[in-house]
Every structure is written in C-alpha cells, then in structure tokens.
Amino acid sequence: MPKRPDGTIRAFGMTGLQISSSMSRIERKFGINLGHDASITKNRKSAEYEQFEIVLRAERLTEKDAG
C-alpha cells in the first residue's frame, strides 16, 4: 500500500475502476443490469421527472377547468 496520501487516493481510484470494469464485464456476459452505471440512473430519473411534470400539468389544467 502506498505511504503518500496521493498514492493512497490513486490506489483507491484504481480499485474503484477495477470493480466498475468487472461489473460491466459481468453485465455483458450475463445480460443483466447491476445498476452501477450512473448514466442509466440519470436517464431513469429524468424520465421520472418528466412523468411528475406531466402529472402537475394535468392537475393544473383540472384546477383551471374547475375554477
């Protein structure tokens, strides 16, 4: 293990990269989604926000019609 702080941080980063790479390989090999890829999560969240906005717009239109 490195003794300098920057070496420790670098080792930590490389370990994370190795784990991420292994998870990607497992996903491809078995055709599964382990959810470690942030871009997939962002797309799902943005879709959820779009649905939320649609619900708000629909409620607003309903309130306008009622009022």
Residue pairs with C-beta under 8 A, 6 or more apart in sequence:
1 8
1 11
2 8
2 10
2 11
20 36
23 34
23 36
24 36
24 37
26 32
26 34
27 33
27 34
33 40
35 41
